[in-house]
Amino acid sequence: MWFYARVFKLFMSEVVLEAIVLGSETRGEYDRLVHAYTRELGRVEARVVSGRKIRSRLFPHLMPGSRIFLRLAHKHQYTVTDALTEELVLFEAESPYFHIRFPRILALVRALTPPYFPDPRFWHALLSVMQTKNTDISFMLRLLGYDMSHARCGLCEEKNLFAFSLSDHAFTCSFCSSRFQESDLVFLN
């Protein structure tokens, strides 16, 4: 039994998924770690080998906000082996307001969703946000379990809410939001 378990771990599995790219970060000198949300796996973190190189063939497909088909190989961690863009939402929108709000929604999804925990209803809600260009932050917060109807500021108990802190997972008023970095806040209005 032990021998079969050891042999099974030697093999690599591969899966093709439809995904929405939430963002990416650098890993090492040339690699990149991409965050994507899929219906089957939830939020996935996958390594892109040589993803930081400007001539990488995967670089243009892994832009934040794009809807892609993603091929992942898994042995010890997920690695992106291929990507194909289905829709570039951020570049097709006419409203400049959408260009400002949608990356913050992606940051919200990336900060508040647990990795590898699929939620098909949330997947369909995220697709509808992309298709209707609805950038209502309170709607997304409600879907993620942070309803602001009875919420107060996490620091001073003020009722007039101004922003949501990604690091503290708490609402803040306009006065208390000055204590946080602007990149850490998602503004509600």
PyMOL commands that set and color helices and strands:
alter all, ss='L'
color gray80, all
select helices_A, chain A and resi 2-8+59-62+89-92+96-112+120-132+137-143+176-179+182-184
alter helices_A, ss='H'
color red, helices_A
select strands_A, chain A and resi 13-27+31-38+42-48+66-74+78-88+163-165+170-172+185-187
alter strands_A, ss='S'
color yellow, strands_A
deselect
rebuild
show_as cartoon
